[in-house]
């Protein structure tokens, strides 16, 4: 009996996260508040494509922000 080939995986392998400031990275401009919804949507799509857990997604959510914006998002109220 011939050896069976490995079965094809049923799920798509995760894609790598884009580098910070790459053309495919989520982008938020605090001077243009309307970019927030696009940033959050793009971030969510990336989390799904890279198969992040909800906790990883939350941790990753500020990765693409500028340093000063990241500080503003992460500081306690």
MOPAC internal coordinates of N, CA, C and O (Angstrom, degrees):
PM7 1SCF
backbone

  N    0.0000 0     0.00 0     0.00 0    0    0    0
  C    1.4510 1     0.00 0     0.00 0    1    0    0
  C    1.5280 1   108.10 1     0.00 0    2    1    0
  O    1.2310 1   119.72 1   -53.79 1    3    2    1
  N    1.3629 1   118.13 1   126.21 1    3    2    1
  C    1.4674 1   119.90 1  -179.30 1    5    3    2
  C    1.5199 1   111.44 1   -69.21 1    6    5    3
  O    1.2310 1   121.29 1   -28.42 1    7    6    5
  N    1.3240 1   115.13 1   151.58 1    7    6    5
  C    1.4669 1   120.59 1   178.32 1    9    7    6
  C    1.5197 1   109.37 1   -68.30 1   10    9    7
  O    1.2310 1   121.56 1   -40.68 1   11   10    9
  N    1.3242 1   114.63 1   139.32 1   11   10    9
  C    1.4665 1   119.54 1   178.93 1   13   11   10
  C    1.5236 1   109.80 1   -79.25 1   14   13   11
  O    1.2310 1   121.31 1   -39.00 1   15   14   13
  N    1.2999 1   115.10 1   141.00 1   15   14   13
  C    1.4666 1   119.93 1   173.70 1   17   15   14
  C    1.5168 1   108.52 1   -70.31 1   18   17   15
  O    1.2310 1   120.83 1   -24.76 1   19   18   17
  N    1.3176 1   116.03 1   155.24 1   19   18   17
  C    1.4615 1   119.31 1   177.47 1   21   19   18
  C    1.5142 1   109.30 1   -59.49 1   22   21   19
  O    1.2310 1   120.26 1   -45.38 1   23   22   21
  N    1.3302 1   117.11 1   134.62 1   23   22   21
  C    1.4626 1   118.75 1   178.53 1   25   23   22
  C    1.5265 1   110.69 1   -65.65 1   26   25   23
  O    1.2310 1   121.12 1   -29.19 1   27   26   25
  N    1.3024 1   115.47 1   150.81 1   27   26   25
  C    1.4556 1   121.38 1   177.61 1   29   27   26
  C    1.5216 1   108.94 1   -70.33 1   30   29   27
  O    1.2310 1   120.32 1   -49.47 1   31   30   29
  N    1.3420 1   116.99 1   130.53 1   31   30   29
  C    1.4670 1   118.00 1   178.80 1   33   31   30
  C    1.5258 1   110.58 1   -61.67 1   34   33   31
  O    1.2310 1   121.49 1   -34.51 1   35   34   33
  N    1.3311 1   114.75 1   145.49 1   35   34   33
  C    1.4636 1   119.48 1  -178.14 1   37   35   34
  C    1.5277 1   112.13 1   -84.14 1   38   37   35
  O    1.2310 1   120.26 1   162.04 1   39   38   37
  N    1.3331 1   117.12 1   -17.96 1   39   38   37
  C    1.4586 1   118.92 1   179.41 1   41   39   38
  C    1.5286 1   109.62 1  -112.85 1   42   41   39
  O    1.2310 1   121.51 1   -23.31 1   43   42   41
  N    1.2963 1   114.71 1   156.69 1   43   42   41
  C    1.4478 1   120.98 1   179.77 1   45   43   42
  C    1.5235 1   109.11 1   -79.02 1   46   45   43
  O    1.2310 1   119.67 1   -45.59 1   47   46   45
  N    1.3333 1   118.24 1   134.41 1   47   46   45
  C    1.4698 1   118.68 1   178.12 1   49   47   46
  C    1.5286 1   110.54 1   -65.83 1   50   49   47
  O    1.2310 1   120.37 1   -28.27 1   51   50   49
  N    1.3284 1   116.91 1   151.73 1   51   50   49
  C    1.4615 1   119.08 1  -179.25 1   53   51   50
  C    1.5275 1   111.44 1   -64.36 1   54   53   51
  O    1.2310 1   120.91 1   -31.13 1   55   54   53
  N    1.3047 1   115.86 1   148.87 1   55   54   53
  C    1.4582 1   121.20 1   174.65 1   57   55   54
  C    1.5297 1   107.55 1   -93.56 1   58   57   55
  O    1.2310 1   119.65 1   -28.38 1   59   58   57
  N    1.3257 1   118.28 1   151.62 1   59   58   57
  C    1.4719 1   118.75 1   178.04 1   61   59   58
  C    1.5252 1   110.98 1   -72.60 1   62   61   59
  O    1.2310 1   121.19 1   -28.38 1   63   62   61
  N    1.3048 1   115.34 1   151.62 1   63   62   61
  C    1.4657 1   120.38 1   175.83 1   65   63   62
  C    1.5251 1   109.41 1   -69.92 1   66   65   63
  O    1.2310 1   119.95 1   -38.19 1   67   66   65
  N    1.3260 1   117.71 1   141.81 1   67   66   65
  C    1.4695 1   119.35 1   176.71 1   69   67   66
  C    1.5285 1   110.97 1   -69.30 1   70   69   67
  O    1.2310 1   120.77 1   -24.91 1   71   70   69
  N    1.3024 1   116.13 1   155.09 1   71   70   69
  C    1.4614 1   121.84 1   176.35 1   73   71   70
  C    1.5245 1   109.43 1   -66.92 1   74   73   71
  O    1.2310 1   121.16 1   -26.95 1   75   74   73
  N    1.3225 1   115.38 1   153.05 1   75   74   73
  C    1.4613 1   121.50 1   177.02 1   77   75   74
  C    1.5147 1   108.65 1   -58.05 1   78   77   75
  O    1.2310 1   119.53 1   -44.91 1   79   78   77
  N    1.2870 1   118.51 1   135.09 1   79   78   77
  C    1.4663 1   127.82 1  -179.81 1   81   79   78
  C    1.5259 1   113.88 1    65.49 1   82   81   79
  O    1.2310 1   119.55 1  -163.38 1   83   82   81
  N    1.3335 1   118.47 1    16.62 1   83   82   81
  C    1.4588 1   119.01 1   172.81 1   85   83   82
  C    1.5280 1   107.99 1   -76.64 1   86   85   83
  O    1.2310 1   120.70 1   -15.10 1   87   86   85
  N    1.3012 1   116.27 1   164.90 1   87   86   85
  C    1.4697 1   119.55 1  -177.76 1   89   87   86
  C    1.5256 1   112.61 1   -66.30 1   90   89   87
  O    1.2310 1   120.05 1   161.60 1   91   90   89
  N    1.3318 1   117.51 1   -18.40 1   91   90   89
  C    1.4696 1   120.66 1  -179.59 1   93   91   90
  C    1.5273 1   112.90 1  -100.14 1   94   93   91
  O    1.2310 1   120.04 1  -179.68 1   95   94   93
  N    1.3155 1   117.53 1     0.32 1   95   94   93
  C    1.4682 1   121.40 1   179.68 1   97   95   94
  C    1.5264 1   110.31 1   -80.09 1   98   97   95
  O    1.2310 1   119.94 1   -31.92 1   99   98   97
  N    1.3377 1   117.73 1   148.08 1   99   98   97
  C    1.4674 1   119.97 1   174.82 1  101   99   98
  C    1.5352 1   109.69 1   -59.40 1  102  101   99
  O    1.2310 1   121.08 1   -31.79 1  103  102  101
  N    1.3213 1   115.54 1   148.21 1  103  102  101
  C    1.4665 1   120.29 1  -176.77 1  105  103  102
  C    1.5234 1   110.13 1  -133.08 1  106  105  103
  O    1.2310 1   121.21 1   -47.89 1  107  106  105
  N    1.3345 1   115.28 1   132.11 1  107  106  105
  C    1.4610 1   121.49 1   175.48 1  109  107  106
  C    1.5230 1   108.42 1  -129.93 1  110  109  107
  O    1.2310 1   120.80 1   -49.36 1  111  110  109
  N    1.3208 1   116.08 1   130.64 1  111  110  109
  C    1.4560 1   122.46 1   176.14 1  113  111  110
  C    1.5251 1   107.20 1  -116.39 1  114  113  111
  O    1.2310 1   119.73 1   -69.23 1  115  114  113
  N    1.3451 1   118.11 1   110.77 1  115  114  113
  C    1.4640 1   119.62 1  -178.06 1  117  115  114
  C    1.5257 1   113.48 1   -63.58 1  118  117  115
  O    1.2310 1   120.08 1   162.73 1  119  118  117
  N    1.3220 1   117.45 1   -17.27 1  119  118  117
  C    1.4589 1   120.83 1   176.66 1  121  119  118
  C    1.5303 1   111.66 1   -78.34 1  122  121  119
  O    1.2310 1   121.19 1   165.05 1  123  122  121
  N    1.3318 1   115.33 1   -14.95 1  123  122  121
  C    1.4608 1   121.63 1   178.81 1  125  123  122
  C    1.5341 1   107.52 1  -126.76 1  126  125  123
  O    1.2310 1   119.97 1   -95.82 1  127  126  125
  N    1.3276 1   117.67 1    84.18 1  127  126  125
  C    1.4633 1   121.44 1  -174.86 1  129  127  126
  C    1.5281 1   114.61 1   -53.95 1  130  129  127
  O    1.2310 1   120.33 1   153.44 1  131  130  129
  N    1.3224 1   116.97 1   -26.56 1  131  130  129
  C    1.4674 1   118.94 1  -179.61 1  133  131  130
  C    1.5276 1   112.26 1   -64.13 1  134  133  131
  O    1.2310 1   119.36 1   163.77 1  135  134  133
  N    1.3303 1   118.83 1   -16.23 1  135  134  133
  C    1.4637 1   120.76 1   178.63 1  137  135  134
  C    1.5339 1   111.98 1   -75.53 1  138  137  135
  O    1.2310 1   120.30 1   168.16 1  139  138  137
  N    1.3470 1   117.02 1   -11.84 1  139  138  137
  C    1.4635 1   120.22 1  -179.12 1  141  139  138
  C    1.5218 1   111.78 1   -62.53 1  142  141  139
  O    1.2310 1   119.71 1   133.00 1  143  142  141
  N    1.3244 1   118.16 1   -47.00 1  143  142  141
  C    1.4683 1   119.86 1  -178.22 1  145  143  142
  C    1.5255 1   110.97 1   -63.85 1  146  145  143
  O    1.2310 1   120.12 1   142.76 1  147  146  145
  N    1.3290 1   117.38 1   -37.24 1  147  146  145
  C    1.4674 1   120.47 1   177.05 1  149  147  146
  C    1.5197 1   110.18 1   -66.79 1  150  149  147
  O    1.2310 1   120.38 1   137.57 1  151  150  149
  N    1.3325 1   116.87 1   -42.43 1  151  150  149
  C    1.4678 1   121.40 1   178.28 1  153  151  150
  C    1.5249 1   110.38 1   -58.23 1  154  153  151
  O    1.2310 1   120.49 1   131.14 1  155  154  153
  N    1.3202 1   116.67 1   -48.86 1  155  154  153
  C    1.4627 1   120.88 1  -178.63 1  157  155  154
  C    1.5300 1   111.46 1   -64.78 1  158  157  155
  O    1.2310 1   120.26 1   139.44 1  159  158  157
  N    1.3122 1   117.10 1   -40.56 1  159  158  157
  C    1.4579 1   121.11 1   177.84 1  161  159  158
  C    1.5273 1   111.06 1   -64.54 1  162  161  159
  O    1.2310 1   120.65 1   133.41 1  163  162  161
  N    1.3291 1   116.36 1   -46.59 1  163  162  161
  C    1.4690 1   120.27 1   179.09 1  165  163  162
  C    1.5230 1   111.25 1   -63.82 1  166  165  163
  O    1.2310 1   120.81 1   140.50 1  167  166  165
  N    1.3156 1   116.05 1   -39.50 1  167  166  165
  C    1.4703 1   120.66 1   178.21 1  169  167  166
  C    1.5293 1   110.56 1   -63.14 1  170  169  167
  O    1.2310 1   120.47 1   138.14 1  171  170  169
  N    1.3232 1   116.71 1   -41.86 1  171  170  169
  C    1.4605 1   120.96 1   177.71 1  173  171  170
  C    1.5171 1   112.20 1   -64.83 1  174  173  171
  O    1.2310 1   120.45 1   139.39 1  175  174  173
  N    1.3137 1   116.75 1   -40.61 1  175  174  173
  C    1.4676 1   120.57 1   177.68 1  177  175  174
  C    1.5229 1   111.07 1   -63.77 1  178  177  175
  O    1.2310 1   120.75 1   138.85 1  179  178  177
  N    1.3292 1   116.16 1   -41.15 1  179  178  177
  C    1.4670 1   119.78 1   177.51 1  181  179  178
  C    1.5221 1   111.26 1   -64.15 1  182  181  179
  O    1.2310 1   120.56 1   137.87 1  183  182  181
  N    1.3171 1   116.54 1   -42.13 1  183  182  181
  C    1.4624 1   120.31 1   179.81 1  185  183  182
  C    1.5206 1   110.52 1   -59.89 1  186  185  183
  O    1.2310 1   120.61 1   139.83 1  187  186  185
  N    1.3169 1   116.44 1   -40.17 1  187  186  185
  C    1.4599 1   120.58 1   178.86 1  189  187  186
  C    1.5323 1   110.71 1   -68.23 1  190  189  187
  O    1.2310 1   120.36 1   134.00 1  191  190  189
  N    1.3352 1   116.92 1   -46.00 1  191  190  189
  C    1.4622 1   121.43 1  -178.06 1  193  191  190
  C    1.5308 1   112.31 1   -65.72 1  194  193  191
  O    1.2310 1   120.66 1   146.60 1  195  194  193
  N    1.3241 1   116.34 1   -33.40 1  195  194  193
  C    1.4578 1   119.96 1  -179.92 1  197  195  194
  C    1.5247 1   112.19 1   -91.56 1  198  197  195
  O    1.2310 1   121.16 1  -179.65 1  199  198  197
  N    1.3368 1   115.39 1     0.35 1  199  198  197
  C    1.4627 1   123.51 1   176.91 1  201  199  198
  C    1.5330 1   112.36 1    58.75 1  202  201  199
  O    1.2310 1   121.34 1  -135.11 1  203  202  201
  N    1.3466 1   115.04 1    44.89 1  203  202  201
  C    1.4573 1   120.29 1   176.34 1  205  203  202
  C    1.5246 1   109.89 1   -76.32 1  206  205  203
  O    1.2310 1   120.86 1   -33.60 1  207  206  205
  N    1.3175 1   115.97 1   146.40 1  207  206  205
  C    1.4575 1   120.25 1   172.11 1  209  207  206
  C    1.5299 1   107.30 1   -72.53 1  210  209  207
  O    1.2310 1   119.57 1   -15.51 1  211  210  209
  N    1.3334 1   118.43 1   164.49 1  211  210  209
  C    1.4722 1   119.09 1   176.80 1  213  211  210
  C    1.5332 1   112.46 1   -56.22 1  214  213  211
  O    1.2310 1   119.81 1   140.38 1  215  214  213
  N    1.3175 1   117.96 1   -39.62 1  215  214  213
  C    1.4674 1   120.76 1   178.49 1  217  215  214
  C    1.5152 1   112.21 1   -65.28 1  218  217  215
  O    1.2310 1   120.45 1   138.17 1  219  218  217
  N    1.3309 1   116.75 1   -41.83 1  219  218  217
  C    1.4625 1   120.84 1   177.47 1  221  219  218
  C    1.5242 1   110.36 1   -64.94 1  222  221  219
  O    1.2310 1   120.82 1   141.31 1  223  222  221
  N    1.3323 1   116.04 1   -38.69 1  223  222  221
  C    1.4680 1   120.02 1   178.88 1  225  223  222
  C    1.5216 1   110.12 1   -63.16 1  226  225  223
  O    1.2310 1   120.18 1   136.34 1  227  226  225
  N    1.3102 1   117.26 1   -43.66 1  227  226  225
  C    1.4572 1   120.92 1   179.02 1  229  227  226
  C    1.5293 1   110.55 1   -61.80 1  230  229  227
  O    1.2310 1   120.41 1   134.43 1  231  230  229
  N    1.3212 1   116.82 1   -45.57 1  231  230  229
  C    1.4577 1   121.10 1   178.56 1  233  231  230
  C    1.5163 1   111.06 1   -62.36 1  234  233  231
  O    1.2310 1   120.22 1   140.23 1  235  234  233
  N    1.3174 1   117.18 1   -39.77 1  235  234  233
  C    1.4552 1   123.48 1  -176.90 1  237  235  234
  C    1.5340 1   112.81 1   -76.82 1  238  237  235
  O    1.2310 1   120.04 1   163.50 1  239  238  237
  N    1.3210 1   117.52 1   -16.50 1  239  238  237
  C    1.4701 1   121.02 1  -170.67 1  241  239  238
  C    1.5214 1   114.87 1   -60.14 1  242  241  239
  O    1.2310 1   119.40 1   155.86 1  243  242  241
  N    1.3278 1   118.76 1   -24.14 1  243  242  241
  C    1.4653 1   120.53 1   179.30 1  245  243  242
  C    1.5271 1   112.73 1  -104.00 1  246  245  243
  O    1.2310 1   119.87 1  -176.90 1  247  246  245
  N    1.3168 1   117.85 1     3.10 1  247  246  245
  C    1.4671 1   121.90 1  -175.76 1  249  247  246
  C    1.5231 1   112.83 1   -57.92 1  250  249  247
  O    1.2310 1   119.78 1   142.53 1  251  250  249
  N    1.3158 1   118.02 1   -37.47 1  251  250  249
  C    1.4580 1   121.75 1  -174.45 1  253  251  250
  C    1.5294 1   114.24 1   -91.11 1  254  253  251
  O    1.2310 1   120.45 1  -175.67 1  255  254  253
  N    1.3193 1   116.74 1     4.33 1  255  254  253
  C    1.4695 1   120.16 1   178.86 1  257  255  254
  C    1.5232 1   110.95 1   -83.18 1  258  257  255
  O    1.2310 1   120.76 1   -26.59 1  259  258  257
  N    1.3311 1   116.15 1   153.41 1  259  258  257
  C    1.4607 1   121.14 1   172.28 1  261  259  258
  C    1.5332 1   107.67 1   -64.15 1  262  261  259
  O    1.2310 1   120.46 1   -24.98 1  263  262  261
  N    1.3099 1   116.74 1   155.02 1  263  262  261
  C    1.4680 1   122.23 1  -175.42 1  265  263  262
  C    1.5265 1   112.78 1   -51.66 1  266  265  263
  O    1.2310 1   120.25 1   132.29 1  267  266  265
  N    1.3312 1   117.12 1   -47.71 1  267  266  265
  C    1.4692 1   120.05 1  -177.55 1  269  267  266
  C    1.5327 1   111.71 1   -68.70 1  270  269  267
  O    1.2310 1   120.10 1   145.95 1  271  270  269
  N    1.3218 1   117.41 1   -34.05 1  271  270  269
  C    1.4673 1   120.23 1   177.57 1  273  271  270
  C    1.5268 1   110.38 1   -71.19 1  274  273  271
  O    1.2310 1   120.67 1   140.71 1  275  274  273
  N    1.3227 1   116.32 1   -39.29 1  275  274  273
  C    1.4670 1   120.65 1   178.23 1  277  275  274
  C    1.5311 1   109.55 1   -60.45 1  278  277  275
  O    1.2310 1   120.45 1   136.31 1  279  278  277
  N    1.3108 1   116.74 1   -43.69 1  279  278  277
  C    1.4609 1   120.91 1   177.94 1  281  279  278
  C    1.5237 1   110.81 1   -59.46 1  282  281  279
  O    1.2310 1   120.47 1   134.49 1  283  282  281
  N    1.3205 1   116.70 1   -45.51 1  283  282  281
  C    1.4709 1   120.55 1   179.95 1  285  283  282
  C    1.5300 1   111.20 1   -61.29 1  286  285  283
  O    1.2310 1   119.85 1   140.82 1  287  286  285
  N    1.3275 1   117.90 1   -39.18 1  287  286  285
  C    1.4614 1   121.54 1  -178.67 1  289  287  286
  C    1.5267 1   111.93 1   -71.59 1  290  289  287
  O    1.2310 1   120.65 1   145.28 1  291  290  289
  N    1.3275 1   116.37 1   -34.72 1  291  290  289
  C    1.4671 1   120.43 1  -171.57 1  293  291  290
  C    1.5313 1   114.04 1   -95.03 1  294  293  291
  O    1.2310 1   119.16 1   165.76 1  295  294  293
  N    1.3382 1   119.20 1   -14.24 1  295  294  293
  C    1.4717 1   119.68 1  -178.22 1  297  295  294
  C    1.5251 1   109.38 1   -70.25 1  298  297  295
  O    1.2310 1   120.93 1   -33.06 1  299  298  297
  N    1.3232 1   115.82 1   146.94 1  299  298  297
  C    1.4778 1   118.82 1   177.34 1  301  299  298
  C    1.5228 1   111.08 1   -65.78 1  302  301  299
  O    1.2310 1   120.41 1   -27.48 1  303  302  301
  N    1.3319 1   116.83 1   152.52 1  303  302  301
  C    1.4768 1   120.45 1  -179.01 1  305  303  302
  C    1.5170 1   112.05 1   -65.89 1  306  305  303
  O    1.2310 1   120.10 1   180.00 1  307  306  305

